[in-house]
Amino acid sequence: MKPDQLPNHWETARLFVDDSQLDEQFELQRVCDACAYIDKWTGLSDRPIVSIIENGDLPPNGSKEFFRLQSIRLASTHQLIGYLNIYHGYPTAEVFWIGMLGIDPQFQGQGYGQELTSRLIELVGELQSYSKIGLGVALKNWPAIRFWVSAGFDRIIKISGDKVYSNDSFAFLYLEKKLL
């Protein structure tokens, strides 16, 4: 059975969110590059955005039909300020997965991420397919851990990665929020 999916377009009070299009690749890549500072905390480096738009960023055994990359724009100016990478039904069918939320650093700290996340949780809660929302965050990414825990993702479902801490080791927390 195909899971319910997030709308192609949705809004918050200050943001428009739409499925990303190939003609946005340079704007999206600019935002992705601006967020590359987190690579030192994750040990990962991003693939070119064009590859994600065309092929998806799929979990193991994932299907592109359940993946979305969405562009986040200011409602007032239509300036692209971020992106949202989501997957419908991972790691199990009842989980809506947030793969990545990237907000351009010049727009961080202004409540856009909180506003977007609150509306996203509301929208996913309206879909019948999901009882939980999950995500992974690098253990060294303290700002993201604080952000997601304050948004209600306070259940640790898994920890993976290196077993011993060092400057060159990496680990991830997998967090979950139950929907009402």
Secondary structure, 3 states (H helix, E strand, C coil): CCCCCCCCEEECCCEEEEECCHHHHHHHHHHHHHCHHHHHHHCCCCCCHHHHHHHCCCCCCCCHHHEEEEEEEECCCCCEEEEEEEEECCCCCCEEEEEEEEECHHHCCCCHHHHHHHHHHHHHHHCCCCCEEEEEEECCCHHHHHHHHHCCCCEEEEEEECCCCCCCCCEEEEEEEECC
